[in-house]
Amino acid sequence: MGTRRHDPERRSRIVDATLDVIADVGVAGASHRVIAERADVPLGSMTYHFDGMDDLLHQAFSRFAERGVARFHRVLSGADDRDAARAAVVDLIHGTEADPNTDRDLVLTFELYTLAARKPAFRQITRDWMAASRRELERHFTPDEARRVDALIEGVSIHRSLDLDPPDVAFTRDAIAVNAPG
């Protein structure tokens, strides 16, 4: 591990390394030592920059959620009518946006949800993420439709990941039409 006296990106690199470690071994397998090694920083940097593992996890998952919201914004902002918005939602679910991190992001999402279910301090991250996602959807759908479509995105994504016979694009298009008719 190289010594870096002036390293303004160290904190950010640690946060990104935390997400990489969680994607590989889960929250349970993440430790200061493993993360410091992945980030190529001295172990002491962990306690210098963060007030313990919960602080580090909170910052890492907050960054992850912000990236998820940014993806929603990027994909949905190009839609100029409801049909285009429905197609954008299919894009979000089926990855036709060519997001190379889809499997990794799904694992991180599951890890965040599990952590939030066990530790109330992490629930605000998920609540803020859901609220921001819905705001993006509400640019094209009513608040009630946006809530249903948001839940649909989550559910179909889970089924696409874990089901032996995952839903296809036609299934998703039909489900969006039912939940956001137009």
Backbone bond lengths (Angstrom), bond angles and torsions (degrees), N, CA, C in turn:
res aa  C-N    CA-C-N  psi(-1)  N-CA   C-N-CA  omega(-1)  CA-C   N-CA-C  phi
1 M - - - 1.451 - - 1.524 107.19 -
2 G 1.326 116.77 126.93 1.455 121.20 -179.44 1.519 111.55 -80.75
3 T 1.330 116.07 147.83 1.459 121.05 177.88 1.518 108.75 -87.05
4 R 1.301 116.40 131.89 1.460 122.02 178.74 1.513 107.68 -123.82
5 R 1.335 115.83 111.54 1.465 118.46 179.98 1.517 110.35 -74.90
6 H 1.314 116.21 -47.33 1.471 120.07 178.98 1.533 107.12 -109.48
7 D 1.285 115.69 109.67 1.461 120.42 -174.17 1.529 109.00 -140.42
8 P 1.344 116.90 76.35 1.471 119.48 -175.04 1.531 114.21 -65.25
9 E 1.316 117.76 -18.31 1.469 120.92 -179.06 1.526 113.02 -95.30
10 R 1.327 116.87 4.46 1.466 120.48 -174.27 1.527 112.11 -57.59
11 R 1.302 117.27 -49.53 1.472 121.04 -177.79 1.525 110.63 -58.54
12 S 1.318 116.34 -46.57 1.456 121.09 -179.98 1.531 111.21 -64.25
13 R 1.324 116.15 -39.79 1.463 120.50 178.86 1.526 110.68 -63.91
14 I 1.327 116.49 -37.02 1.466 120.45 177.85 1.533 110.06 -64.93
15 V 1.323 116.79 -43.21 1.471 120.55 179.39 1.529 109.97 -61.58
16 D 1.328 117.24 -46.21 1.469 120.16 178.81 1.529 111.69 -64.16
17 A 1.330 116.60 -40.32 1.460 120.30 178.02 1.528 110.60 -63.32
18 T 1.322 116.54 -35.51 1.469 120.64 177.68 1.519 110.23 -59.88
19 L 1.326 116.67 -45.11 1.471 119.81 178.37 1.531 110.78 -63.69
20 D 1.318 117.22 -40.02 1.471 119.98 178.10 1.525 111.31 -62.59
21 V 1.322 116.31 -43.86 1.470 120.42 179.92 1.525 110.08 -64.32
22 I 1.330 116.83 -44.66 1.470 119.49 179.57 1.522 110.53 -62.15
23 A 1.323 117.17 -40.07 1.471 120.18 178.31 1.525 110.88 -62.32
24 D 1.329 116.68 -33.95 1.471 120.65 -178.21 1.525 113.55 -82.96
25 V 1.356 117.82 -42.66 1.462 119.88 -170.98 1.522 113.95 -128.14
26 G 1.331 117.69 0.44 1.453 120.89 179.70 1.513 112.57 82.61
27 V 1.329 114.87 166.91 1.460 120.76 178.01 1.526 109.89 -59.52
28 A 1.321 116.55 -40.24 1.462 120.52 -177.41 1.523 112.01 -62.00
29 G 1.322 117.88 -30.26 1.460 121.23 -179.07 1.511 114.37 -92.16
30 A 1.331 116.43 -3.72 1.458 120.37 -178.63 1.526 109.97 -83.46
31 S 1.311 116.50 131.23 1.460 121.75 176.46 1.522 108.03 -137.95
32 H 1.323 115.72 162.47 1.465 119.32 177.20 1.529 110.44 -55.72
33 R 1.294 116.02 -42.94 1.468 120.69 -177.15 1.537 111.22 -63.11
34 V 1.310 117.18 -48.10 1.471 121.18 -178.87 1.524 110.48 -64.12
35 I 1.312 116.72 -42.37 1.467 120.89 -178.90 1.527 110.73 -67.75
36 A 1.337 117.19 -43.39 1.465 120.53 178.68 1.526 110.70 -59.97
37 E 1.313 115.92 -41.63 1.462 119.73 178.17 1.528 110.92 -62.86
38 R 1.326 116.34 -45.02 1.470 120.08 -179.53 1.525 111.34 -64.47
39 A 1.338 116.76 -36.64 1.467 121.34 -179.20 1.530 112.46 -82.46
40 D 1.330 116.52 -7.30 1.458 122.41 -178.06 1.526 111.06 58.77
41 V 1.340 114.36 50.79 1.469 121.18 177.53 1.522 108.95 -130.03
42 P 1.331 116.73 156.65 1.468 119.00 174.95 1.533 109.99 -63.58
43 L 1.303 116.64 147.49 1.463 121.84 -179.58 1.527 111.62 -55.91
44 G 1.321 117.85 -35.89 1.457 121.39 179.62 1.518 113.62 -61.68
45 S 1.334 117.19 -21.39 1.469 120.41 178.15 1.522 111.97 -63.82
46 M 1.300 115.36 -26.27 1.461 119.32 -177.14 1.527 110.37 -65.09
47 T 1.305 116.88 -47.53 1.465 119.43 -179.11 1.520 112.05 -80.94
48 Y 1.323 117.33 -20.36 1.457 120.30 175.87 1.527 110.53 -69.68
49 H 1.312 116.54 -42.67 1.468 121.22 -174.65 1.529 114.61 -92.36
50 F 1.328 118.02 -19.65 1.467 120.49 -174.00 1.522 110.26 -136.38
51 D 1.331 115.73 146.14 1.467 122.12 179.58 1.526 110.70 -88.67
52 G 1.290 117.18 52.01 1.452 121.41 178.38 1.524 111.98 103.99
53 M 1.320 114.32 175.79 1.470 121.11 -175.79 1.524 111.93 -65.25
54 D 1.329 118.71 -39.15 1.465 119.61 -179.99 1.532 111.25 -62.24
55 D 1.332 117.38 -39.88 1.465 120.75 176.86 1.524 110.18 -61.81
56 L 1.321 117.07 -45.85 1.461 121.59 179.10 1.529 111.10 -62.04
57 L 1.316 116.94 -46.50 1.463 120.32 178.95 1.524 110.73 -63.02
58 H 1.310 117.04 -40.89 1.462 120.65 179.58 1.526 110.43 -61.23
59 Q 1.319 116.81 -45.07 1.463 120.20 -179.77 1.523 111.35 -67.54
60 A 1.317 117.00 -39.59 1.461 120.14 179.75 1.529 110.97 -65.76
61 F 1.326 116.75 -47.20 1.462 118.71 -179.63 1.526 111.63 -69.73
62 S 1.321 118.04 -30.39 1.472 119.89 174.69 1.522 109.92 -63.50
63 R 1.323 116.92 -42.83 1.473 120.50 176.82 1.526 110.46 -62.35
64 F 1.322 116.00 -43.69 1.464 120.43 179.31 1.529 111.05 -59.62
65 A 1.329 116.46 -44.73 1.470 120.79 179.57 1.530 110.33 -64.26
66 E 1.320 117.51 -41.43 1.470 120.42 177.95 1.521 111.06 -59.83
67 R 1.318 116.99 -39.10 1.474 120.77 177.83 1.524 110.70 -66.63
68 G 1.336 116.60 -36.84 1.464 119.99 177.28 1.516 111.51 -64.42
69 V 1.320 116.81 -42.97 1.462 121.45 177.92 1.531 109.81 -64.64
70 A 1.323 116.60 -40.82 1.467 120.20 178.80 1.529 110.91 -62.11
71 R 1.327 116.16 -37.16 1.474 119.93 177.32 1.529 110.01 -64.93
72 F 1.332 117.51 -45.21 1.462 120.98 175.92 1.523 109.91 -55.69
73 H 1.320 115.97 -48.26 1.463 120.68 -178.37 1.528 110.59 -60.76
74 R 1.318 116.32 -47.70 1.473 121.37 -178.60 1.535 111.12 -58.80
75 V 1.317 116.17 -45.87 1.471 119.87 -176.01 1.528 110.85 -74.20
76 L 1.320 117.71 -43.67 1.460 120.73 -175.38 1.526 113.53 -79.43
77 S 1.318 118.13 -24.30 1.474 119.33 -177.44 1.527 112.03 -68.24
78 G 1.305 116.95 -21.50 1.460 119.67 178.07 1.517 114.13 -80.55
79 A 1.320 117.13 -9.07 1.466 120.74 -178.66 1.526 109.81 -81.48
80 D 1.324 115.75 126.79 1.466 118.64 -178.64 1.518 113.58 -107.23
81 D 1.327 117.24 0.11 1.467 120.94 173.50 1.532 108.24 -155.40
82 R 1.332 116.06 177.08 1.469 119.79 -175.72 1.525 112.61 -64.53
83 D 1.320 116.80 -37.39 1.472 118.37 178.38 1.524 110.69 -63.01
84 A 1.308 116.62 -42.09 1.465 120.62 177.93 1.526 110.59 -66.82
85 A 1.325 116.85 -35.44 1.467 120.44 177.64 1.526 110.32 -65.99
86 R 1.327 117.04 -41.59 1.470 119.85 177.12 1.530 109.81 -62.08
87 A 1.329 117.24 -42.50 1.468 120.96 178.17 1.529 110.34 -63.17
88 A 1.327 117.13 -37.13 1.468 121.00 177.91 1.525 110.87 -64.09
89 V 1.331 116.32 -37.87 1.464 119.77 178.10 1.536 109.74 -65.36
90 V 1.314 117.11 -41.35 1.471 120.07 175.62 1.529 108.98 -59.00
91 D 1.319 116.28 -41.59 1.464 122.26 176.42 1.527 111.40 -57.45
92 L 1.315 116.13 -45.15 1.466 120.55 179.88 1.526 111.56 -61.35
93 I 1.316 116.26 -39.59 1.465 120.95 -175.66 1.519 112.16 -79.59
94 H 1.313 116.55 -44.15 1.467 120.26 -171.86 1.516 113.55 -96.68
95 G 1.321 116.94 -0.52 1.449 119.14 173.96 1.507 115.38 72.62
96 T 1.313 118.15 19.19 1.458 118.47 177.99 1.518 111.02 -69.79
97 E 1.335 115.72 -7.10 1.451 120.69 172.89 1.527 109.91 -74.01
98 A 1.323 116.71 -2.28 1.468 123.88 178.81 1.519 112.05 63.88
99 D 1.320 116.58 45.47 1.458 121.48 176.48 1.531 108.03 -83.66
100 P 1.334 117.40 112.14 1.467 119.70 -176.14 1.529 113.69 -72.70
101 N 1.323 117.48 -10.66 1.460 120.57 -175.49 1.522 113.45 -101.65
102 T 1.310 118.24 17.86 1.456 120.87 -173.96 1.529 112.40 -55.68
103 D 1.333 118.85 -50.49 1.469 120.92 -179.22 1.524 110.76 -65.49
104 R 1.305 116.98 -43.68 1.462 121.68 178.53 1.516 109.71 -60.20
105 D 1.324 116.97 -45.80 1.459 120.68 -178.63 1.520 111.76 -64.66
106 L 1.313 116.85 -35.48 1.460 119.26 178.00 1.529 110.38 -65.54
107 V 1.316 117.26 -42.28 1.469 120.85 177.16 1.527 109.97 -61.17
108 L 1.335 116.31 -45.02 1.470 119.46 179.27 1.529 111.11 -63.18
109 T 1.318 116.72 -38.18 1.464 120.29 178.10 1.527 110.39 -62.26
110 F 1.319 117.21 -46.06 1.467 120.67 178.28 1.525 110.70 -60.93
111 E 1.318 116.91 -42.15 1.469 120.48 178.99 1.528 110.84 -62.57
112 L 1.339 116.67 -42.65 1.464 120.06 178.26 1.521 110.52 -63.41
113 Y 1.322 118.00 -45.99 1.464 120.56 -179.55 1.519 111.22 -61.48
114 T 1.324 117.25 -40.78 1.462 120.49 178.57 1.521 110.43 -64.08
115 L 1.322 116.46 -44.48 1.464 120.24 178.72 1.529 110.61 -63.32
116 A 1.322 117.19 -42.72 1.467 121.10 179.82 1.531 111.14 -65.30
117 A 1.319 117.10 -33.00 1.466 120.00 178.22 1.527 110.98 -68.85
118 R 1.321 116.22 -30.00 1.462 120.19 -177.63 1.521 113.59 -93.40
119 K 1.330 116.24 -30.07 1.466 120.47 -175.07 1.524 109.21 -127.57
120 P 1.313 116.71 106.19 1.465 120.47 -176.49 1.532 114.44 -54.53
121 A 1.311 118.68 -26.77 1.468 120.48 -179.57 1.525 112.21 -61.63
122 F 1.326 117.46 -21.89 1.460 121.06 -179.30 1.527 112.93 -92.38
123 R 1.328 116.76 -9.34 1.468 119.68 -178.69 1.520 112.37 -65.71
124 Q 1.326 116.74 -30.54 1.458 118.84 -179.37 1.525 111.38 -63.65
125 I 1.325 117.14 -32.57 1.472 119.87 176.74 1.522 109.40 -61.38
126 T 1.331 116.90 -47.04 1.466 119.75 -178.53 1.530 110.92 -67.78
127 R 1.322 116.62 -38.22 1.471 119.65 179.06 1.527 110.87 -64.98
128 D 1.328 116.65 -44.19 1.465 120.05 178.73 1.525 110.89 -63.51
129 W 1.333 116.36 -39.58 1.454 121.08 179.69 1.531 110.22 -64.19
130 M 1.320 116.78 -46.30 1.465 120.12 179.03 1.527 110.96 -62.09
131 A 1.322 116.79 -43.55 1.471 120.36 -179.92 1.530 110.98 -62.51
132 A 1.329 116.83 -42.83 1.467 119.93 -179.93 1.525 111.15 -68.18
133 S 1.323 117.13 -39.10 1.468 120.63 177.45 1.523 110.51 -62.58
134 R 1.313 115.71 -42.89 1.463 119.54 179.02 1.520 111.47 -64.82
135 R 1.334 117.04 -38.43 1.471 119.09 177.18 1.532 110.52 -59.76
136 E 1.316 116.08 -40.45 1.472 119.15 177.25 1.529 110.44 -64.12
137 L 1.318 116.70 -43.37 1.469 120.55 178.90 1.529 111.61 -66.23
138 E 1.334 116.81 -34.62 1.470 120.87 -178.91 1.527 112.82 -68.63
139 R 1.290 117.75 -9.10 1.466 120.17 172.63 1.532 109.91 -67.94
140 H 1.332 116.19 -19.20 1.464 121.29 -175.92 1.527 113.94 -125.88
141 F 1.327 116.93 -20.86 1.457 121.89 -174.96 1.525 109.97 -128.39
142 T 1.332 116.73 159.39 1.461 119.95 174.63 1.527 108.59 -64.92
143 P 1.330 118.14 161.87 1.477 119.26 178.55 1.529 113.11 -56.39
144 D 1.333 117.76 -40.10 1.457 120.34 178.91 1.531 110.91 -66.23
145 E 1.327 116.59 -43.85 1.467 120.01 177.59 1.527 110.60 -63.06
146 A 1.323 115.80 -41.89 1.466 120.08 -179.06 1.530 110.78 -60.27
147 R 1.311 116.06 -41.01 1.467 119.97 178.93 1.527 110.91 -64.36
148 R 1.324 116.80 -43.53 1.471 120.48 178.54 1.522 111.27 -65.65
149 V 1.336 116.74 -42.86 1.460 120.47 -179.37 1.530 110.21 -66.44
150 D 1.328 117.32 -38.58 1.462 120.74 177.62 1.528 109.98 -61.02
151 A 1.322 117.06 -45.74 1.467 120.85 177.61 1.533 110.79 -63.90
152 L 1.314 116.08 -37.51 1.466 120.75 178.07 1.529 110.46 -62.82
153 I 1.315 116.42 -43.59 1.471 120.56 179.02 1.523 109.69 -57.96
154 E 1.318 116.45 -47.70 1.466 120.29 179.56 1.531 111.03 -61.13
155 G 1.316 115.73 -51.00 1.463 119.86 -175.43 1.510 113.59 -64.89
156 V 1.311 117.37 -45.99 1.466 119.79 -179.38 1.525 109.78 -66.62
157 S 1.327 117.54 -37.09 1.465 120.29 177.88 1.529 111.05 -61.36
158 I 1.319 116.48 -41.90 1.463 120.33 177.87 1.524 109.91 -63.78
159 H 1.310 116.75 -46.72 1.470 119.95 -179.89 1.524 111.54 -64.19
160 R 1.324 117.61 -37.93 1.467 120.39 177.82 1.529 110.86 -63.37
161 S 1.307 115.49 -31.40 1.461 120.01 -178.71 1.526 112.84 -80.01
162 L 1.324 117.63 -38.27 1.459 120.68 -168.49 1.529 115.85 -112.28
163 D 1.302 118.30 -21.46 1.469 122.00 -174.97 1.529 110.51 -75.68
164 L 1.316 116.70 139.24 1.467 120.44 176.37 1.525 111.86 -68.97
165 D 1.327 116.52 -23.79 1.460 122.15 176.01 1.528 107.42 -125.83
166 P 1.329 116.95 75.65 1.468 120.22 -171.64 1.528 112.73 -68.48
167 P 1.327 116.01 152.25 1.462 120.97 177.57 1.529 110.31 -60.91
168 D 1.329 115.17 140.62 1.462 119.65 178.81 1.527 110.03 -97.97
169 V 1.318 115.82 -178.79 1.460 121.90 -177.38 1.534 111.28 -59.96
170 A 1.327 117.61 -41.09 1.467 120.54 -179.45 1.533 110.71 -62.35
171 F 1.327 116.94 -42.04 1.461 121.26 176.96 1.526 109.88 -57.67
172 T 1.321 115.76 -47.23 1.462 120.99 -177.39 1.522 111.07 -65.00
173 R 1.321 117.53 -43.19 1.474 120.24 177.85 1.525 110.90 -59.22
174 D 1.343 116.66 -43.72 1.467 120.66 179.31 1.530 110.80 -64.08
175 A 1.335 116.51 -42.11 1.466 120.26 -178.83 1.527 110.82 -65.43
176 I 1.310 117.62 -38.28 1.472 120.48 177.45 1.515 110.39 -67.08
177 A 1.310 117.50 -39.79 1.472 121.23 179.23 1.526 110.53 -61.60
178 V 1.331 116.53 -37.09 1.469 120.80 179.30 1.540 110.12 -71.25
179 N 1.325 116.48 -40.98 1.461 120.89 -175.32 1.519 113.78 -84.93
180 A 1.319 117.14 -17.74 1.467 121.45 178.49 1.515 108.60 -142.66
181 P 1.348 116.19 66.05 1.453 119.05 -178.16 1.522 110.73 -65.23
182 G 1.289 115.49 160.73 1.452 112.14 -178.19 1.445 115.39 -153.86
